[in-house]
Amino acid sequence: MYLIANLCLVQQVSATWYFLVVAFSLPLANICLSSRVIMGDVAGHFETSYIYGLCVISIGMLLYLRGIALRVPSQQGPDVAPTAATINTTESPDAPK
């Protein structure tokens, strides 16, 4: 089931989102495995670095989402090369208007 969910995530969204979900799940799994509520007597030792890792990854995800929101609508992706129709060679962007 886990492998099928991973395949669906990569197919439907992107490999970038897959990487972000996996990166987010690792510190979350550590927190869950060290919780006595979830694991009972076999719970592991809780480290504060689990919380720090979760915070760092959450901040990274928010910055990534912010970057997507700020992307220029005419861009279709990082691998799209400019074409002759999109390049204006008669006017410099630094030229006064």
N, C-alpha and C positions, 0 to 999 in steps of 0.2 A: 504494500500500500504506500509506503514511504517513497519508493522508487517511482511509482506511478504519479504520485503528487509532484515529485521533482520534475519529471518529464513534462507534465502538464504546465507547470510553472514556466519552464524554459520555452515551451512551444507557444504559450499564450501571451507571455509578457516579454521577457528577454533574459539573456544570461546575466545582465547587470542586476536585475531585480533578484534573480536566483542567488547571486553572490551576496547581496544585501540581506536577504532573508536568512541565509546560512550563517552569515556573520552575526546577525542579531540573535539567532537561536543558540549559539554556543554559550555566551554568558548567561542567557536565560535558563539553559539546561543545567548549568553549574549551580545557579541559585536554587532551582527546583530540587536537584539532587542533594543539596545540603540542607533542605528544609525538613524538619522533623514532622511537620504536618503531612507532607507528601510521602516521605520515605520511612518515617517511623524510627525504629532503633538503628537502622542501617544507614542513616543520614551521614553524609560526609561532613568534614570541617568547613565552616563558612569562612571565606576570605573576603575582605573588603574590596579586593581587586575585582571581584565579580561585579560589584556595583559600579566601580569605575569603568570597567569595560563596557557595561551596558550603557552607561552615560555617554561614553565616547562614541560608540556605534550609533546611538540615538541621535547625537548631534551631527554625525556624519550623514545619516539618513535625511535629517531635516535640511542640511545644506545641499544635499543632492536634489531633493525635491524643490528647493528654492531655485537651484540652478536650472532645473527643467522649466519652472514657471517663468524664468527670465529669458529663456531662449527666444531668439528672434523667430517669429512665425514663418518667415520665408525659408529658414533652414530646415532641411528634412533629415538631417543626421550628420554625424561627424565625418562620414566618408563621402559626402556629396561634394564634388568639385565644382567650382564656379564655371559657368558656361559663358559663351560670348554674349548671350542675351542678358545675362545678369550683371555683366561688368560694363560700367559706363566709362569709356576711355577718354571722353571729351572733357570731363570735369573732374578736378581733383577734390577730394573731400576736405582738404585744408584750404582751399581757395576761398577768398572772401566773396560774399554774395551781394 
